[in-house]
């Protein structure tokens, strides 16, 4: 609605909360919202104009969302950004998880600070074509808690969008906090007018996560954000058999490490086993996982990423999982998902222009 939302408890013929006549029209008489509407600022938000101008040099904007915390959303955002930068795209990664900024750690940028120029705030760069912005760069102490109410969070998000000078970007990846709260409403309102391509939603396979992810899909549909696809992360533990540790449990319940014996036994008796990837289900996927949910909610399923200890280690060390052969279980899965993402109609032209 052009003149703003109509509150559920509003009178009939409500002109809308942003209309010039809000709180003053005949239809407003006796409405419980009358005083709030009459005193609220009217007209277009001047910040949105400044944001539109700043975002004019950013070709594509992608949100990375999750319904549940702890599903690996920031890890996915970081590795997606590394991968796109490796394909020679100009990439920006914006961390709007105000209370839990993980991105500086996952990009190897801890301890870095934001610098200002006459063009605005400068992102912190991992590579010349991968810039990052996060509240994590602004905290004097990394252990400092950010205890902010919604309006202050929204103010910082707007400031990031209108004051950070990204330059010419092919894609801006926005890592959002879990849920569907103030930050999500704010980022969608700020970016929709500038051409928001859509959202990638990250989940884990079990129903406890999928229940909240369904809400996230519903949120996207209600606010008009296209769902580019859903990623099922931590889809079973996968790692080379040679990376496992082995133990023998005694009658008293103690664990004795027998890793060296087990590995030597395999080397001697069945060396081909050492080249196998061992798989184990960690989260219950008997309900069909993310793939089934996507079919039911009619949104794209991008694929599964296994729980790979080497990917966890890459995130802890702030590096790409694609630059060496250590993430043998997760890197191919992530690469397949990113290739599928670049086939999306909204992003395919970007890939064509860069020859990716």
MARPAMI-895849 format. One record per residue (C-alpha): residue in three letters; x, y negated, z negated. Coordinates in steps of 0.05 Angstrom, whole numbers, plus 5000, padded with zeros to 4 digits. Last residue first. Example, Ala and Ser with C-alpha at 12.3 -4.5 7.8 and 13.67 -1.06 7.14 Angstrom:
BEGIN
   r    x    y    z
 ser 5273 5021 4857
 ala 5246 5090 4844
//
This chain:
BEGIN
   r    x    y    z
 unk 5634 5351 5304
 unk 5645 5309 5367
 unk 5638 5245 5326
 unk 5580 5217 5367
 unk 5549 5287 5373
 unk 5552 5298 5297
 unk 5519 5231 5283
 unk 5466 5247 5335
 unk 5451 5312 5298
 unk 5436 5276 5233
 unk 5362 5258 5238
 unk 5347 5319 5282
 unk 5378 5366 5232
 unk 5434 5406 5265
 unk 5484 5372 5218
 unk 5449 5407 5160
 unk 5459 5475 5191
 unk 5534 5461 5198
 unk 5535 5438 5125
 unk 5501 5502 5102
 unk 5549 5546 5142
 unk 5609 5509 5113
 unk 5582 5517 5042
 unk 5575 5592 5052
 unk 5645 5598 5083
 unk 5675 5559 5024
 unk 5640 5599 4970
 unk 5669 5670 4972
 unk 5740 5657 4996
 unk 5750 5595 4954
 unk 5826 5604 4950
 unk 5841 5600 5025
 unk 5862 5527 5026
 unk 5834 5459 5047
 unk 5760 5477 5044
 unk 5747 5477 4969
 unk 5763 5403 4967
 unk 5797 5376 4905
 unk 5780 5346 4837
 unk 5815 5397 4793
 unk 5752 5416 4756
 unk 5713 5419 4821
 unk 5766 5463 4853
 unk 5765 5509 4791
 unk 5689 5517 4796
 unk 5698 5534 4869
 unk 5750 5586 4849
 unk 5702 5615 4798
 unk 5652 5627 4854
 unk 5578 5627 4837
 unk 5551 5642 4907
 unk 5524 5589 4954
 unk 5458 5606 4988
 unk 5425 5575 5050
 unk 5394 5514 5081
 unk 5320 5531 5068
 unk 5275 5481 5104
 unk 5210 5458 5072
 unk 5141 5490 5080
 unk 5124 5494 5005
 unk 5111 5570 5007
 unk 5168 5584 5055
 unk 5215 5541 5015
 unk 5195 5576 4950
 unk 5210 5643 4981
 unk 5280 5621 5003
 unk 5294 5588 4935
 unk 5290 5654 4897
 unk 5244 5712 4914
 unk 5217 5725 4844
 unk 5269 5779 4833
 unk 5323 5726 4834
 unk 5344 5734 4761
 unk 5407 5693 4749
 unk 5476 5726 4745
 unk 5470 5778 4800
 unk 5538 5811 4813
 unk 5582 5814 4874
 unk 5654 5840 4881
 unk 5692 5817 4943
 unk 5736 5873 4970
 unk 5810 5867 4989
 unk 5834 5901 4924
 unk 5791 5962 4940
 unk 5836 5979 5000
 unk 5892 5995 4950
 unk 5856 6059 4927
 unk 5900 6104 4885
 unk 5965 6067 4872
 unk 5942 5995 4879
 unk 5876 6013 4846
 unk 5911 6044 4786
 unk 5958 5983 4781
 unk 5897 5937 4780
 unk 5863 5978 4725
 unk 5926 5984 4682
 unk 5941 5910 4688
 unk 5870 5891 4670
 unk 5864 5937 4609
 unk 5848 5884 4558
 unk 5821 5917 4495
 unk 5753 5892 4472
 unk 5730 5907 4401
 unk 5662 5938 4389
 unk 5682 5987 4334
 unk 5677 6046 4382
 unk 5725 6010 4429
 unk 5706 5969 4489
 unk 5754 5974 4548
 unk 5769 5910 4586
 unk 5780 5889 4658
 unk 5796 5820 4685
 unk 5771 5803 4755
 unk 5812 5766 4808
 unk 5832 5831 4844
 unk 5759 5846 4856
 unk 5754 5783 4898
 unk 5699 5737 4874
 unk 5623 5731 4879
 unk 5575 5718 4822
 unk 5503 5713 4847
 unk 5468 5655 4880
 unk 5501 5601 4839
 unk 5470 5550 4887
 unk 5407 5558 4927
 unk 5407 5498 4974
 unk 5341 5466 4996
 unk 5333 5427 5060
 unk 5327 5360 5095
 unk 5267 5343 5052
 unk 5238 5280 5083
 unk 5225 5223 5032
 unk 5153 5197 5036
 unk 5142 5180 4962
 unk 5092 5236 4951
 unk 5129 5287 4993
 unk 5194 5275 4957
 unk 5161 5280 4889
 unk 5128 5346 4909
 unk 5196 5374 4929
 unk 5223 5352 4861
 unk 5164 5383 4825
 unk 5177 5449 4862
 unk 5249 5442 4838
 unk 5225 5441 4766
 unk 5191 5509 4771
 unk 5250 5533 4814
 unk 5299 5524 4756
 unk 5263 5569 4706
 unk 5242 5614 4763
 unk 5313 5637 4776
 unk 5353 5626 4839
 unk 5392 5561 4824
 unk 5372 5495 4854
 unk 5398 5439 4898
 unk 5352 5392 4937
 unk 5378 5356 4999
 unk 5341 5291 5011
 unk 5322 5248 5071
 unk 5346 5203 5126
 unk 5334 5138 5088
 unk 5328 5081 5138
 unk 5339 5013 5106
 unk 5267 5003 5083
 unk 5269 5070 5046
 unk 5334 5053 5011
 unk 5313 5008 4953
 unk 5246 5041 4939
 unk 5279 5110 4941
 unk 5336 5089 4896
 unk 5289 5058 4845
 unk 5240 5116 4842
 unk 5296 5165 4833
 unk 5331 5124 4779
 unk 5266 5115 4740
 unk 5250 5189 4735
 unk 5240 5250 4779
 unk 5289 5301 4751
 unk 5363 5312 4755
 unk 5410 5253 4764
 unk 5424 5228 4835
 unk 5486 5238 4879
 unk 5477 5191 4938
 unk 5515 5211 5002
 unk 5526 5151 5048
 unk 5538 5171 5121
 unk 5572 5144 5183
 unk 5598 5084 5145
 unk 5623 5016 5170
 unk 5645 4974 5110
 unk 5628 5002 5042
 unk 5625 4935 5006
 unk 5590 4948 4940
 unk 5547 4889 4917
 unk 5477 4905 4944
 unk 5471 4980 4933
 unk 5514 4984 4870
 unk 5477 4924 4841
 unk 5410 4955 4855
 unk 5432 5019 4819
 unk 5457 4976 4761
 unk 5390 4940 4754
 unk 5353 5006 4756
 unk 5394 5032 4699
 unk 5380 4968 4660
 unk 5305 4973 4673
 unk 5303 5047 4653
 unk 5333 5042 4583
 unk 5407 5049 4571
 unk 5449 5091 4525
 unk 5512 5105 4565
 unk 5556 5146 4518
 unk 5630 5130 4516
 unk 5674 5192 4521
 unk 5707 5166 4585
 unk 5727 5103 4547
 unk 5728 5034 4580
 unk 5670 5057 4625
 unk 5668 5023 4693
 unk 5697 5077 4737
 unk 5647 5127 4710
 unk 5592 5079 4733
 unk 5606 5109 4801
 unk 5628 5089 4871
 unk 5668 5133 4919
 unk 5701 5122 4986
 unk 5721 5176 5036
 unk 5750 5154 5104
 unk 5817 5127 5080
 unk 5822 5186 5032
 unk 5801 5191 4959
 unk 5782 5117 4958
 unk 5752 5077 4900
 unk 5697 5033 4928
 unk 5709 4958 4931
 unk 5660 4912 4897
 unk 5642 4851 4939
 unk 5666 4818 5003
 unk 5709 4766 4967
 unk 5743 4824 4933
 unk 5730 4862 4870
 unk 5765 4924 4844
 unk 5733 4984 4810
 unk 5778 5025 4764
 unk 5810 5094 4768
 unk 5820 5135 4705
 unk 5790 5198 4734
 unk 5791 5199 4810
 unk 5802 5273 4827
 unk 5737 5277 4867
 unk 5702 5323 4817
 unk 5724 5281 4757
 unk 5700 5215 4788
 unk 5635 5250 4809
 unk 5612 5274 4740
 unk 5574 5212 4718
 unk 5526 5235 4663
 unk 5485 5177 4637
 unk 5484 5135 4701
 unk 5476 5192 4750
 unk 5476 5142 4807
 unk 5541 5168 4839
 unk 5550 5138 4908
 unk 5593 5178 4957
 unk 5613 5141 5021
 unk 5636 5176 5084
 unk 5667 5154 5150
 unk 5663 5218 5190
 unk 5727 5252 5212
 unk 5702 5324 5203
 unk 5746 5327 5140
 unk 5705 5268 5113
 unk 5641 5309 5123
 unk 5671 5367 5085
 unk 5697 5326 5027
 unk 5629 5292 5021
 unk 5592 5358 5022
 unk 5641 5385 4970
 unk 5627 5326 4923
 unk 5552 5328 4932
 unk 5551 5404 4921
 unk 5592 5398 4857
 unk 5545 5342 4835
 unk 5484 5386 4846
 unk 5514 5447 4811
 unk 5451 5473 4777
 unk 5466 5441 4709
 unk 5406 5396 4706
 unk 5339 5419 4735
 unk 5296 5387 4789
 unk 5356 5372 4833
 unk 5371 5317 4883
 unk 5424 5299 4934
 unk 5401 5237 4972
 unk 5425 5225 5043
 unk 5435 5158 5077
 unk 5455 5151 5150
 unk 5483 5094 5193
 unk 5511 5049 5139
 unk 5530 4980 5166
 unk 5459 4952 5155
 unk 5462 4977 5083
 unk 5489 4909 5058
 unk 5435 4869 5094
 unk 5380 4916 5070
 unk 5407 4912 4999
 unk 5405 4835 5001
 unk 5333 4836 5025
 unk 5314 4888 4973
 unk 5346 4844 4919
 unk 5298 4787 4937
 unk 5239 4832 4916
 unk 5182 4814 4962
 unk 5125 4772 4934
 unk 5099 4767 4863
 unk 5131 4765 4794
 unk 5086 4794 4739
 unk 5045 4745 4698
 unk 4976 4758 4728
 unk 4989 4833 4736
 unk 5007 4842 4662
 unk 4947 4800 4640
 unk 4897 4838 4683
 unk 4921 4909 4668
 unk 4863 4927 4622
 unk 4815 4903 4676
 unk 4759 4859 4649
 unk 4760 4811 4708
 unk 4808 4836 4761
 unk 4755 4843 4816
 unk 4743 4768 4812
 unk 4816 4756 4831
 unk 4867 4728 4783
 unk 4905 4788 4756
 unk 4935 4802 4825
 unk 4914 4746 4873
 unk 4983 4739 4903
 unk 4984 4814 4913
 unk 5040 4854 4880
 unk 4996 4896 4832
 unk 4944 4913 4884
 unk 4879 4877 4903
 unk 4837 4922 4857
 unk 4770 4933 4892
 unk 4748 4980 4836
 unk 4779 4965 4769
 unk 4846 4993 4750
 unk 4857 5053 4704
 unk 4897 5093 4756
 unk 4940 5033 4772
 unk 4938 5009 4845
 unk 5007 5008 4875
 unk 5035 4948 4910
 unk 5008 4896 4959
 unk 5030 4933 5021
 unk 5000 5000 5000
//
